[in-house]
C-alpha cells in the first residue's frame, strides 16, 4: 500500500516465463528465455551473458545480491559483486546435481504417482525457507545501514523465497487468516471437465487432485500468510532507507518472478498461462521523478522492467534487450505504448512449447499441437470463457496468432529444448 501511494503500480504486468529460474534469467538479461537457453529449473545461464548487474557496475554502481536468484551452475554471481546471504535453490542445485529440475519431454506428461504434497503440508510453523528469508532480510538491512553506502551509487537485489511453497508460515501470520473466512477457489460447474487439454495434462502431472476443502483452506491461508510475512520485510527495508536518509534518492521496484495458482482452475504451483500464474505484481517508486499514486493499466512485462532499470541508471545496453523502458509511461508520455506482453513456458508439466501473447484486453494462449485459447481479460478476468471458436473474435485470434508466430517459432524452439534436455540428462 505504501509503494502504491508513493509510486506507480502496474495492473497488467507479466513475467516472461512462469517458473523460478527461467523467469529470473530473463530478468537478469532482459531477454526472452528461448534467446538465452533458460528453459527450465536446471538451465544454467552462460557466464558471458550480459546482465543488468554487469551494465550497472560498468557505470559505477556497487551491485549486490541478497538471497534467491536461482542461479544454477558454478557461476553464482553473473555480474553481482557479492552474494550477501544464501540462495537456497542454488544450493539445492549444487547438492542434487544438474538432473534436478531438468524436464524430459521425451516422456510426455505422465500422471503424478500421488497427490501433490504441498496442500496437505500447509499450516503454521517454520521451515528452512523461512530461516533463509530472515537471513536475507538481515543482510540486506546491514547493507543499507552500512556508512559505505554513501560513497558510491548502489543497487541491491533483495530477493526472498516467500511467498512460495512450502505453504508453511510462522503462526502469527497464519492466524491472521481464519480458516472459516478463507475464500475458496472459483470453479464453475463443469469447468474442470471441459478445461483445455494443456491445463488438464498439467494438473494430472502435478498431482493437482480434488483436495478436501479443509486442506484447501489451510493451503490458501498459508499462502496469504506468506504474503504478509514478506510484506513486513518490505516495510522494514523501506524504514531502513528512511532512517539512513536514502529514501528520497532510491528507486524501489517490487515485483515477483511468477504467481501461484493457489487452487484456482483446480491447479497449484505455477507453470501455466492462467493469470494467477503468469501475471505478477510490479510497483516502481522514485520520489520526485515518478508521480505518486499512479495505477497504470497498460500491458507490460519484466523484460520492460530490465530496460527501465538500465535506462534509469544511465547504463549502456551493449547486449540486445527484448523490452522497452517504462520510464516514459510512468512520466505521462505513454502515447503509443505497445500494450503487449509475451510469456513462454518450456519446462515440466508440458511436453511441447507453450506461450501467451497479451495485447490490450485480449490474451492468446498457444500450445504447440493443441487448439489455441483466447480470452477477453477485461470482460472475463478469471478466464472461464474461451473465445477461440467464437466467430465474432476470429479476426482478433488470427491477428494475435500471426503476431506471436512472427517472432516465436515453436517448432524450432522445440528442437532446441529437446537437444538441451538430452545433453543435460
Secondary structure, DSSP 8 states (H G I E B T S, - for coil): -HHHHHSEEESSEE-SSSSHHHHHHHHHHTS-HHHHT--STT----TTS--HHHHHHHTT-EEEEEE-----SS---TT-SEE-S--HHHHHHHHH-TTTT---GGG-----SS--THHHH-EES--HHHHHHHHHHHHHHHHHHSGGGGSS-EEEEEE---SSSS-EE-HHHHTTS-GGG-------TTTTTTS-HHHHHHHHHTT-----HHHHHHHHHHHHHHHHHHHHHHHHHHHHHHHTT-GGG--EEEE-S----TTGGG--SS-SSSHHHHEE-EEEE-TTTS-TTEEE-S-EEHHHHHHHHHHHHT----S--SS--SHHHHTT--TT---EEEEEE-STT-SS-EEEEEETTEEEEEETTS--EEEETTT-TT-----TT-GGGHHHHHHHHHHHHHH--HHHHHHHHHHHHHHH-
